[in-house]
Amino acid sequence: MLPNGNSVLKTGDWIKGKSGDGELIIGYIESQSILDGVVKVTVATSDNRETLGKTISILRKNVRKLPLSKAVNKEQILFLIDLALSTGDEAWFIELSSKLNSINQLVDGVH
């Protein structure tokens, strides 16, 4: 942990934060500049629809790393699949689809 309570951020980490205009942002880190204190974030969700899918710069002090998600039910996995599709993350999409198929097979086996 860093003195400001934030953990070390790495490229690929999912974060939430506020843009310079105060808009809520959820996305993942594309790159960062330690010297400038800036992270470049690809926006998955935002108050400003115009930034969706774009990469924007946010001050590092204005972002927090999101905890790793352990999706356990079908609805959570379906939401994450939509997120993987909207961000173009093929590997994550395949992983989540496999989990969804496993859940569906379990449910079908019960009937």
MOFENVEN-V348164 format. One record per helix or strand. SS is the DSSP state (@ for helix, = for strand). FROM is the first residue (numbers start at 1). LEN is the number of residues. If there is no record, write none. Layout:
<<SS	FROM	LEN> <SS	FROM	LEN>>
This chain:
<<=	14	5> <=	24	10> <=	38	9> <@	49	3> <=	55	5> <@	60	3> <=	63	3> <@	74	14> <@	90	21>>
